[in-house]
Amino acid sequence: MTQVSANAQIRIEPSSASYWRVIIDNPPFNIFGPDTMPQLAQVVDALESDPHVKVVVFESAVPGFFLTHYDFVPPLEATTSMPPGPTGMPPLPDMLVRIGRSSVISIAKIRGRASGVGSELALASDMRFASNEKALLSQWEIGAALVPGGGPMTRLSRLIGRGRALEVLTSGNDFDGDTAERYGYVNRALPDSELDGFVDALARRIASYDGRPIAAAKHLVNEVSLPSADSLLDALNSFETALTWPETQQRVEALFKRGFQRDNDFEKRWTEVLGTLLED
């Protein structure tokens, strides 16, 4: 399998039967929207159904962006009208839960901006490795009067502790690779020139092992580390409710006026203006 659909924003490129690369390729910004949702679902379906795959690496083909925020242009109903996934939850929490529960080891290779859904996909993955020079991670939503919808509250709290989780969530700041590593947001940050080689070598090493002990080890770690499905559903419900708040609509409108989802330079730096968004 090399792609999910004829107009793939996400495609699978197997390096071997047991090691897959999932390429996010939705230029110019790798925005996550209603069209992306079913394609990621197909990837998760394939991971669950293929008996040979043992490790998957999520990465980007778009310079400057790993995976960014939810697409605010289509009507909300384009997402909320989608049927639930196999877990019974709406598509986004369904997919994130299934990635965590899958017997396949998942690795996020972060080069460029991982904001909102991008950060949440990385947090749902089993491991995260970031470019020291080019990775930027953030949960920016509170700066736009939103609540993060993909469940970073519980995952971040488990990974980096309560205080640092609240710093990430309530500041809306970007965290570069070095800081993300020190906080525990990512496993390691490496020089950009070394990132691909390191992740590839690790993935190939894991893929060379037998599948049953990998699955058993992950299952036992999951029992003591994964957040509850209910907490993830609560996060999505809070996000959708926040979209109806007038203060949220005011702040999102202000972002669009400045170039949100239109201007490449603004998409790379828009978290910088969240604290002064309504001053103009």
C-alpha positions as CSV (number, residue, x, y, z in Angstrom):
1,M,0.0,0.0,0.0
2,T,1.5,3.3,-1.0
3,Q,-1.5,5.7,-0.6
4,V,-4.9,5.9,1.0
5,S,-6.8,7.6,-1.8
6,A,-6.3,9.2,-5.2
7,N,-6.1,12.6,-3.6
8,A,-4.2,11.5,-0.5
9,Q,-3.2,14.0,2.2
10,I,-1.9,11.0,4.1
11,R,-0.2,8.0,2.5
12,I,1.5,4.8,3.6
13,E,4.9,4.0,2.3
14,P,6.1,0.7,3.6
15,S,9.9,0.4,4.2
16,S,9.2,-3.3,4.7
17,A,6.3,-5.5,5.6
18,S,6.9,-4.8,9.3
19,Y,7.9,-1.1,9.1
20,W,5.6,1.5,7.6
21,R,6.1,5.2,7.1
22,V,2.9,7.3,7.2
23,I,3.5,10.5,5.3
24,I,1.4,13.6,6.0
25,D,1.4,15.6,2.7
26,N,-1.3,18.3,2.7
27,P,0.4,21.5,1.5
28,P,0.8,24.3,2.2
29,F,0.3,23.9,6.0
30,N,-0.7,20.3,6.7
31,I,-3.9,21.5,8.2
32,F,-6.2,18.8,9.6
33,G,-9.7,18.9,8.4
34,P,-12.8,16.9,7.5
35,D,-11.0,15.5,4.4
36,T,-8.1,14.4,6.4
37,M,-10.2,12.6,9.0
38,P,-11.2,9.5,6.9
39,Q,-7.8,9.2,5.4
40,L,-6.2,8.9,8.9
41,A,-9.0,6.5,9.8
42,Q,-8.0,4.3,6.9
43,V,-4.4,4.3,8.0
44,V,-5.4,3.2,11.5
45,D,-7.7,0.5,10.0
46,A,-4.7,-0.8,8.0
47,L,-2.4,-0.8,11.0
48,E,-4.9,-2.8,13.0
49,S,-5.7,-5.3,10.2
50,D,-2.2,-6.1,8.8
51,P,-0.6,-9.0,10.8
52,H,2.9,-8.1,9.7
53,V,3.4,-4.5,10.6
54,K,5.2,-3.9,13.9
55,V,6.3,-0.3,13.8
56,V,4.9,2.9,12.1
57,V,6.6,6.3,11.8
58,F,4.4,9.4,11.3
59,E,6.2,12.1,9.4
60,S,5.7,15.1,7.1
61,A,6.5,15.8,3.5
62,V,5.6,19.6,3.9
63,P,8.6,21.8,4.9
64,G,8.0,23.7,8.1
65,F,4.9,21.7,9.2
66,F,4.5,18.3,10.8
67,L,0.7,18.5,11.3
68,T,-1.1,21.7,12.4
69,H,-4.4,22.8,13.7
70,Y,-8.0,21.9,12.9
71,D,-9.4,23.5,9.7
72,F,-11.7,26.3,10.7
73,V,-13.0,27.0,7.2
74,P,-15.5,24.1,6.7
75,P,-18.6,24.2,8.8
76,L,-18.3,22.3,12.1
77,E,-21.1,20.0,11.0
78,A,-18.7,18.6,8.3
79,T,-16.8,17.0,11.2
80,T,-19.5,16.4,13.8
81,S,-21.8,14.7,11.3
82,M,-19.2,11.9,10.7
83,P,-20.2,8.5,12.2
84,P,-18.4,7.2,15.2
85,G,-15.4,4.9,14.9
86,P,-15.1,1.3,16.1
87,T,-14.6,2.5,19.7
88,G,-18.0,4.2,19.6
89,M,-16.4,7.6,19.9
90,P,-16.3,10.4,17.3
91,P,-13.5,10.0,14.7
92,L,-10.7,12.0,16.2
93,P,-10.6,10.6,19.7
94,D,-11.4,7.2,18.2
95,M,-8.3,7.2,16.1
96,L,-6.1,8.6,18.8
97,V,-7.3,5.9,21.2
98,R,-6.8,3.2,18.7
99,I,-3.2,4.3,17.8
100,G,-2.4,4.0,21.5
101,R,-4.1,0.6,22.0
102,S,-2.7,-0.9,18.8
103,S,-0.1,-3.6,19.1
104,V,2.0,-1.6,16.5
105,I,4.7,0.7,18.0
106,S,4.0,4.2,16.8
107,I,6.7,6.9,16.4
108,A,6.1,10.6,15.6
109,K,9.1,12.2,13.8
110,I,8.5,15.9,14.3
111,R,10.1,18.4,11.9
112,G,8.3,21.7,11.7
113,R,5.2,22.9,13.5
114,A,3.1,20.4,15.5
115,S,0.3,22.5,16.8
116,G,-3.1,21.4,18.1
117,V,-4.0,18.2,16.3
118,G,-0.4,17.7,15.3
119,S,0.7,17.8,19.0
120,E,-2.2,15.5,19.9
121,L,-1.2,12.9,17.2
122,A,2.4,13.1,18.5
123,L,1.1,12.6,22.1
124,A,-1.0,9.7,21.1
125,S,2.0,8.0,19.5
126,D,4.2,5.7,21.6
127,M,7.3,7.8,21.1
128,R,8.2,11.2,19.8
129,F,11.5,12.4,18.3
130,A,12.0,16.0,17.3
131,S,14.4,18.1,15.2
132,N,16.4,20.4,17.5
133,E,16.4,23.2,15.0
134,K,13.0,22.8,13.2
135,A,10.4,21.4,15.6
136,L,7.9,23.6,17.3
137,L,5.2,22.0,19.5
138,S,2.3,23.7,21.0
139,Q,-1.3,23.5,22.3
140,W,-2.3,27.0,21.3
141,E,-6.1,26.7,21.7
142,I,-6.7,28.7,24.9
143,G,-5.1,31.7,23.2
144,A,-8.1,31.6,20.8
145,A,-10.6,31.0,23.7
146,L,-10.8,27.3,22.7
147,V,-10.3,24.1,24.7
148,P,-7.9,21.5,23.1
149,G,-10.1,18.8,21.6
150,G,-7.7,15.8,21.2
151,G,-7.1,15.1,24.8
152,P,-3.7,16.6,25.5
153,M,-4.7,17.5,29.1
154,T,-4.5,13.9,30.3
155,R,-1.6,12.8,28.1
156,L,0.6,15.8,28.9
157,S,-0.1,15.6,32.6
158,R,1.1,12.0,32.5
159,L,4.2,12.8,30.5
160,I,5.5,16.0,31.9
161,G,3.6,16.6,35.2
162,R,0.8,18.9,36.2
163,G,2.7,22.2,36.4
164,R,4.4,21.9,33.0
165,A,1.2,20.6,31.4
166,L,-0.6,23.7,32.6
167,E,2.2,25.8,31.3
168,V,1.9,24.3,27.8
169,L,-1.9,24.4,27.8
170,T,-2.5,27.9,29.2
171,S,0.5,29.8,27.7
172,G,-0.2,28.8,24.1
173,N,3.6,29.2,23.6
174,D,5.7,27.2,21.1
175,F,8.2,24.7,22.6
176,D,11.3,24.0,20.5
177,G,12.9,20.6,20.3
178,D,15.4,21.3,23.1
179,T,12.8,22.5,25.6
180,A,10.4,19.8,24.6
181,E,13.0,17.2,25.4
182,R,13.9,18.8,28.8
183,Y,10.2,18.8,29.7
184,G,9.5,15.3,28.5
185,Y,7.1,16.4,25.8
186,V,9.3,14.4,23.4
187,N,11.6,11.4,24.0
188,R,14.6,13.1,22.4
189,A,15.5,16.1,20.3
190,L,18.3,15.6,17.8
191,P,20.2,17.7,15.4
192,D,18.1,18.0,12.3
193,S,20.7,16.2,10.2
194,E,20.6,13.2,12.5
195,L,16.8,12.9,13.0
196,D,16.0,10.8,10.0
197,G,18.8,8.3,10.5
198,F,18.1,7.9,14.2
199,V,14.4,7.3,13.8
200,D,14.9,4.9,10.8
201,A,17.5,2.9,12.7
202,L,15.3,2.6,15.8
203,A,12.2,1.6,13.7
204,R,14.2,-1.0,11.8
205,R,15.6,-2.4,15.1
206,I,12.1,-2.7,16.5
207,A,10.7,-4.2,13.3
208,S,13.4,-6.9,13.4
209,Y,12.0,-8.3,16.6
210,D,9.2,-10.8,17.1
211,G,5.8,-9.3,17.1
212,R,4.2,-11.1,20.1
213,P,6.6,-9.8,22.8
214,I,6.4,-6.2,21.3
215,A,2.6,-6.4,21.6
216,A,2.7,-7.9,25.1
217,A,5.1,-5.2,26.4
218,K,3.1,-2.4,24.9
219,H,-0.2,-3.8,26.3
220,L,1.3,-3.9,29.8
221,V,2.6,-0.4,29.6
222,N,-0.8,0.7,28.3
223,E,-2.5,-0.7,31.4
224,V,-0.7,1.8,33.6
225,S,-0.3,4.8,31.3
226,L,-3.1,5.4,28.9
227,P,-5.8,8.0,29.7
228,S,-9.4,6.9,29.9
229,A,-11.5,7.1,26.8
230,D,-14.1,9.2,28.7
231,S,-11.5,11.9,29.4
232,L,-10.7,12.1,25.7
233,L,-14.4,12.4,24.8
234,D,-14.8,15.1,27.4
235,A,-12.0,17.1,25.7
236,L,-13.7,16.9,22.3
237,N,-17.1,17.9,23.7
238,S,-15.4,20.9,25.4
239,F,-13.7,21.9,22.1
240,E,-17.0,21.8,20.2
241,T,-18.8,23.7,22.9
242,A,-16.1,26.4,22.9
243,L,-16.6,27.0,19.2
244,T,-20.0,28.4,20.0
245,W,-18.7,31.0,22.5
246,P,-18.7,34.6,21.2
247,E,-15.2,35.2,22.6
248,T,-13.9,32.3,20.6
249,Q,-15.5,33.5,17.4
250,Q,-14.0,36.9,18.0
251,R,-10.5,35.6,18.5
252,V,-10.7,33.1,15.6
253,E,-11.9,36.0,13.3
254,A,-9.0,38.1,14.5
255,L,-6.6,35.3,13.5
256,F,-8.1,35.1,10.1
257,K,-7.8,38.8,9.6
258,R,-4.0,38.5,10.2
259,G,-3.5,35.7,7.8
260,F,-4.6,32.5,9.5
261,Q,-4.8,29.5,7.1
262,R,-3.8,31.9,4.2
263,D,-0.3,33.3,4.8
264,N,2.7,31.0,5.0
265,D,4.8,33.3,7.2
266,F,1.9,33.9,9.5
267,E,1.2,30.1,9.8
268,K,4.7,29.6,11.0
269,R,4.6,32.3,13.7
270,W,0.9,32.9,14.6
271,T,1.3,31.6,18.2
272,E,3.5,34.7,18.9
273,V,0.4,37.0,18.5
274,L,-2.0,35.1,20.7
275,G,-1.3,37.3,23.7
276,T,-2.0,40.5,21.8
277,L,-4.7,39.2,19.4
278,L,-7.4,41.7,20.3
279,E,-5.3,44.8,20.8
280,D,-5.5,46.1,17.2
